[in-house]
Amino acid sequence: MKIEWNRKYTTISVYSFIVISLSIIFAGLIKEANKIIEVFSILSTTLQPFVIGFVIAYLLNFILVFLEKKLITDEKIKNKKTKRAISLVITYLIGGFTLYLFMLFVFPQLIESIMGLANDIPKFIENATIMINEISSTINVEKQYLDLALNQWKQFIDMAANLISNLLPMIGSFLTGIASSVWNIVIGIIVSIYMLIEKEKFIGLGKKVIYALLSKNSADMLVNLGRRSNKTFGDFLSGKIIDSAIIGVLTFVVLTVFKMPYTLLVSVIIGITNIIPFFGPFIGAIPAFVIIMFVSPVKALVFLVIIFVIQQIDGNIIGPKILGDSIGISAFWILFSILVAGKILGLVGMIIGVPLFAIAYSVIKDIVESKLKEKGLPTETNDYM
């Protein structure tokens, strides 16, 4: 007897079977969530040295490439292994010497500034409260408005005091985390050396696997995406680190000339937060302004003017010279990417959100333009305005 299949009901049955199967799998995953989290935790702990090694290798690769292209060229040393070995030694010496200088000169003064600030907070609050009471006594202000102002001031002081008081525990926990991961860091440094020695081989192996698993067109697209991502991230991160270092040093020099309090602490805050595009200057200026305001409100206002001038110099002169047009997206999309990535990934998202979005934007742009070309339509946005 021949069975006559109803195509409509067969399709419904297949989809129903898939949905039921996926639901069972999903329910099983939820039931075993703790075990899955435990497995991922063990896996992340095991791979931590390799993650650290990759990060170190990626950051130091900028120095290695500069040395091999600009200083230790093929004309000077023709043997590639010797050239790589000399470049690696100089690269790690530069990295180690920079870290040594930071730990020797900057870090102790940074801790001293934070401890001094934390100890001086009660005196600052007392002086500020006395000043507000004196001002309120000389000005005829209704009691309800005065109480509201004093309440807002108390909330602001509590928030600022908590922020500054938590700096030392945060640094302590950070150092404790580093100390507990010393062995992983040591292994990570060794891993980074091997990665930089044979980086071309690792890239070649990756391409080999991609071309073995995918069709040639798909593999070409994926390799091109990887190359584009590396260039975008490389240009952005290296440029931002150099730019932020210059801004940090420039801020330190200017604040020293104006005899601002906690000069080193404020300069480090400004330099670090400057890595974040668009919002970085504001994120750094707010806590720095609060710190200086505890000592002198007048100097705090002068500080705002100084930061405004420095950021104008950075935005119009230093930044464009170093970064150029490495991102290739408008200010609106930069703002959009920072807000979205920051919401999802926090501080890390605010730093890497812009290059991530730039990569996605370029891929979507290429797909849209290729589709337009197939239809014989113009690809420039101006033609559709």
N, C-alpha and C positions, 0 to 999 in steps of 0.2 A: 504494500500500500504506500503510495507516494504522499509525503507530508507537504502540504502547501504552506509555506512560511509567509506570514503577513509582515511586510517590511516595516510598517509603522510600529507594530507591537514588538517586533524584534529589537528595533532601535531603543524603544522605551525600556525593554527588559535589560539590555546591555548597560544603558545609563544607570538604571536602578541598581544593578549588580555592582557597578563601579562605585556609586555613591555609598552603598551599604558597606562595601569592602573598606573604602577609605574611612568611613565612620568608625568601623571596628578597629582599624589600625590607629586612628586618632585617639580613641578611647583607651586603647592599650598603652599608647605613649603617655597619656595623662596619668594613668594608673601607675606606670613605672617612671614617673617624672623624677623622683628623688634619685633613682639609680642612674638615669640618663645624665642628670646634673653632676652626679658623682664621677661618672665616666669622663665627662667633659672637663671636670675639675682636675682629675688625674692627668688627662691628656694635655691640658694647658700648662700644668706644672712641669710635665715632662718636656714639653716643647719650649718652655720659657727661655732657656739658654740660646736656642736657635732664633727665637724672636728678637732677643736682645742683640744677638750677633748680626742679624739682618739689619736692625735699626742702626747699629754702629757702622756697619759696612756701607749702608746707603748714605749716611751723613758724611763719612770720611771719603767716600768715592768722589765727591766734588773736588777735594784737595788732590786726590790721586790723579784724576783726569787733568787737572790744571798743571800738575808737575810734569806729567808725561807729554802733554801737548806744548807747553810753553818753555819749560826749563830743561827737562831731560829728553830731548828730541832724538829722533832716529839718526840724525847727523852726528850727534855727540856719542851715543851708545847704540850700536846696531843690534846687539844681542837683546832680544825681547825679554828673556828671563832675567838677565842682569838689570835691564832698565826697570822692570816691574819690581824687583827686589829692592833696588835703591829708592825708588819712588815710595814703596810701602814703608820702609824704615823712616824716611823723612816725614811721611804722612802721620805715622803713629807718634813720632817725636813731637810734631807740631800739636797734635791732639793732646798728648800727655802733658806737654809744657803749658798749654793753655789751661788745662784743668788744674795743674800745680799752682799757677799764678792766681787763679780764682780762689783756691782753697787757702793760699798763703796770705793774700792781701784783702780780697773782697769778703769772703765768707766770715772771718772772725769779726770784722767791723760791722757786717750786716747783722750778726747775732747780737753784738753789743748795742747797736742802734735799737733793735727790737726790744731788748731787755730794758734799756733806758726809757724807751717810750712807754712800755708797760708799767714801769715803776712810777713814771711821772703823771700818769693818767689821773689819779685822784687829785693831785695839785692843780692840774689843768681844769678839771671839772669844777673844783671849788672856786678858782679865780674867775672862770667864765660865769658861774652862777652869781657871784658877787657883782660882776660887771653888769649883768642883765638886771639885777635888782636895783642897782644905782641908776641905770638908764630909765627903768620903769618908774622910779620914784620922782624923777625930774620931768617926766612926761605924763600928762593927764590921760590915762588910759582906763577905760571901764574895766571893772574887776573881772567880768566874764571873759573879755578878750585877753586880759593879762593872764588869767588862769589857763586859757586855751593855748596861748603862746608858750607859757612855762611847761605845760603838759607835752606839747610838741617838742620843745627843747629837751625835756627829760627823755623822751623816747629816742630822739636823735643821739643823745649822749650815751644812752644804754646800748644802742645799736653799734655805735662807733667803738665803745669800750669793749664790747663782746668781740667785735671784729679784730681789734688789735690784740686783745688778750688771747685770742685763739691762734694767733700767728705762731707763737712759740710751740704750743702742743702740735700744731700742724707740721712745723719744721721737724719737731722731735719724732713724730710718727713717720715722717718721710725718711729721716736718717735711719730710724730703726728698721724700716722696710728695706732700705739699701743695705744696711749691715747684715740683715738676715738673708739677703740675696747675693752676698759677696761671691760665693762659690759659683752661682749662676752667671754673675757678671764676668768673672774670670774665664769661665768656659765660653761665654758669649764673645769675649774679646778674641779668644783663640779661633772660634767659629768665624768671626768677621774677617780674620786674617786669611783663612782658607777661602772664604767667599771672594775676597778681593784678588787673591792670587789666581784663582781659576774662574773669574766671573764670566769670561767669554764662553768657557766650557759649560757652565751652568745654564747660561742663556741658550746655547746651542742644544743642550739636552731638552730644555723646555720646548723649544721650537720643534724638535724631532718628535716629541710625544704629541704635540698639537697637530702636526701634519699627518701623524699616523692614525689619529682618532677621528679627525674631521676631513671633510672634503677640502680640495685645494682653495676654493673661493672662501669658504668659511675660515680656514686656517689663515689665509692671507689677511682677512678682515681682523681676526683676533690678534695676530702678530702686529698689525698696524695699530690696533687699539692699545696694545701693550707699549709699543714704541712712543705713541702719542702721550699716553699716561705718564710714562717715565719722564718725558721731556717737560710736560706741564708741571708735574710735581717737583721735578728737579729745579727747574727755573724759578718756580714760586718759592719753595722752601729755602734754597740757597740765597736767593735775592732778599727774602724777608729776614733771614737770620743776619745777613750782613747789614741790611738797612736798620734793623732794630739795635744791633751792636753800635752802629754809628750814632743813632739817636740817643742811646743810653749814655755814651761817652760825652756827646754834645750837651745833654741835659746836666750831667755831673759838672762839667766845666762851667756852664752858665750859672747853675745854682751855687757853685762855690764862689764865683765872682760876686753874686748878690748876697752871699753869706746866709743862705737859707738853712734852717735846721734839718737834721736827718738827711743830709744831701745824698749820701750813698744809698740809703734805703729807698728814698724817693726815686733816684735815678734807675735803680734796679727794677722797681715796679713799672716805671715808664718804659724801660727797654724791653722787658718781658711782655707786657701787654701790647706793645706795638706790633708784635708778631700777628695779632688778630687784626685782619683788615677792617676798615671802616669804623668799627666800634672800639678798637684797641685803645686809641688815645683817650676816649671818654672813660673806659673801664679803668685805665691807669690813673687818670687825673683825679677822679672822685676820691678814692682812698688817700691819695697823696695830698689832696687839698685838705681833707679832714685832719690828717696828721699835722700838717703845718699850721692849720687854724687853731689847734690846741695851744700852740706856742704863741702865734701872733696872727690875728685876723687880717691885719694889713699886709703882712708878708704872704698870707694865703691868697689874697687878691692879686698881688704882684706875681705870684707863682702861676695863677691862671693866665695872666697876660703872657708870661714867658712860654708856657706850654702852647698857647695859641700861636705864637710866633714860630716856635720850633716846628710845630705840626704843619704850618704853612710852608716852611722851608722844606720839610720832608715831602709834603704832598706835591709841591711844584718843582722842586729841584733834585733832592736826593733820591726819592722814590722812583721817579721816571727814569733817572740815569741808570739806576741799578736794575730795576724790574723791567723797564721798558713796557712793551705790550705783551708780557708773557702770559697773561690770563686771556685776553681777547674777548671779554664780555663787558657789557655796560654796567654802570653803577647800580642800576635797578636790580640786575640779576645778582650782583655781588651782595647787595643787601638781602635779597631773597634767599640766597644760598646760605648766608651766615645765620639768619633767623631759623630756617628749617633745620639745618645740620646742627646748630647749637641746641635746639629743642630736643633733638633725637640723641645726639652724642655728647652734649655738654660742651665743656671748654675745648676738648679735642675736636669736636665738630666745628666750632667757630674758627679753628685754625685750618683744618683740612677741607672745610665745606666748600670754599671757593674753587680750589683746583678740581675737586670731585665734580662740582656742577659744571665747570668749564669743559671737562672731558665729556660728560653726558650731553652738554649743549652742542659740542662739536660733532658728536656722533649723530644726534638727531638732525643737525643742520645738514650733514652729508647725505643722510637718508632722504630728507625732504627735497634737497636740490637734485639728487639723482632721479627721484620720481618726477619732478618737474621737467627735467631734461628729456625723460622718456616720452612725456606728453608734448614736447616741443614748446614749453612755456618758459618765460624768463625766470632766472633764479635770484635776481637782486630784489631785496625787500622794497626798495624805492619804487620799483615798477608796480607795486600793489598798494601804494599809499595814495 
